[in-house]
Amino acid sequence: MTKPPPDPARGAEAARKLKALGVRGILIQAAELGYITQVTCRMPQCFCPEELGGACHFEPVTDELTDWMPTHEHFPRSKREGGHRSLDNAVLAHRLCNRIDYSISTGRPYARDLERVKKAREAAAES
C-alpha cells in the first residue's frame, strides 16, 4: 500500500477532528501538512467493531489508555524496519489495532487482545 500525496486542505479538517479528540504532536502536524487526511484507522486490518463505528470510531485521548484511542503508527516504513517518527512516515491507528498488528508481525500471542475486541462488540450490541 502506498500513500497518496499530501493534501493540506483535507488534512486541516482531519487535524480539527483529531484536536477535538485531544490528540497532540506528530499526528496533528501530519494532518495539518496533509499527510493524514481522514480520521480513520489505517492499519492493514482494523479490529474496531462495526457496532462501535468501525475504522472511523475513535475515543478521546485521556490519561487512561483506551483501546480505541488514536495513536501514531510508523508507515510506510515500520519502526522495526528502521522507520522514524516523522511526518511523512505517520498514519493514524487505534491503539488496540496497532498492538494487534505488531503482535501478528512479531509472532507474539494476541488472543487476549482479540477477546477485548469481542467484549467491545458485545457491549456495543447491547447498548
C-alpha positions in Angstrom: 0.0 0.0 0.0 1.4 3.4 -1.0 0.5 6.7 0.5 -1.2 9.4 -1.7 0.5 12.8 -2.0 -0.1 15.2 0.9 -3.4 17.2 0.8 -3.3 20.1 3.3 -6.9 21.2 2.6 -8.3 17.8 3.6 -5.7 17.4 6.3 -6.9 20.6 8.0 -10.3 19.1 8.7 -8.7 15.9 10.0 -6.5 18.0 12.3 -9.5 19.8 13.6 -11.2 16.4 14.4 -8.1 15.0 16.0 -7.6 18.1 18.2 -11.2 17.7 19.4 -10.3 14.2 20.5 -7.4 15.6 22.5 -4.6 14.4 20.1 -1.4 16.4 20.1 2.0 16.2 18.5 3.0 14.4 15.3 -0.5 13.3 14.3 -1.7 16.9 14.3 1.3 18.1 12.4 1.0 15.3 9.9 -2.7 16.2 9.4 -2.1 19.9 9.1 0.5 19.2 6.3 -1.9 16.8 4.6 -0.2 13.5 5.3 -3.2 12.4 7.3 -6.5 13.4 5.6 -9.1 11.2 7.2 -9.8 10.3 10.8 -9.7 6.6 10.0 -7.7 3.7 11.4 -5.1 2.9 8.6 -3.8 -0.4 9.9 -3.8 -3.2 7.4 -6.7 -4.7 9.4 -8.9 -2.6 11.7 -10.4 -4.6 14.6 -12.7 -1.9 15.9 -16.2 -3.4 15.8 -18.7 -2.0 13.3 -21.1 -1.8 16.2 -19.0 1.0 17.6 -18.4 2.7 14.3 -15.5 0.6 12.9 -12.4 2.3 11.5 -13.9 5.8 11.8 -14.7 5.5 15.6 -12.1 7.0 17.9 -12.4 7.6 21.7 -11.0 10.8 23.2 -7.4 10.7 24.5 -7.4 10.5 28.3 -4.9 9.6 31.0 -6.5 6.1 30.9 -5.3 4.5 27.7 -8.3 3.1 25.9 -8.4 0.5 23.1 -10.0 2.8 20.6 -8.0 6.0 21.2 -5.9 7.4 18.3 -2.2 6.5 18.1 0.6 7.1 15.7 1.9 4.2 13.6 5.0 4.2 11.5 4.1 3.8 7.9 5.2 3.2 5.2 8.4 2.1 7.0 7.8 0.4 10.3 9.8 1.2 13.3 11.3 -2.3 13.4 12.4 -1.8 9.8 14.2 1.4 10.7 11.3 3.8 10.1 11.4 7.1 12.1 8.7 9.1 13.8 8.4 11.6 11.0 5.6 13.5 9.4 5.9 11.5 6.1 6.0 8.2 8.0 2.9 8.7 10.1 -0.6 7.1 9.9 -3.5 7.1 12.3 -4.4 3.9 14.1 -6.5 2.7 17.0 -4.3 1.8 20.0 -5.5 -1.9 20.0 -5.3 -2.3 16.2 -1.7 -1.1 16.4 -0.9 -3.5 19.2 -2.6 -6.5 17.4 -0.8 -5.7 14.2 2.6 -5.6 16.0 1.7 -8.9 17.7 0.8 -10.6 14.4 4.0 -9.4 12.7 6.3 -10.5 15.5 4.6 -13.7 16.4 3.6 -12.5 19.8 0.3 -14.0 21.2 -2.7 -11.8 20.9 -5.7 -13.9 21.9 -6.4 -11.7 24.9 -6.5 -8.7 22.6 -9.0 -10.4 20.3 -11.1 -11.1 23.4 -11.1 -7.4 24.2 -12.4 -6.8 20.6 -15.1 -9.4 21.2 -16.2 -7.8 24.5 -16.3 -4.4 22.9 -18.5 -5.8 20.1 -20.9 -7.4 22.6 -21.1 -4.3 24.8 -21.8 -2.1 21.8 -24.5 -4.5 20.6 -26.2 -4.4 24.0 -26.4 -0.6 24.1 
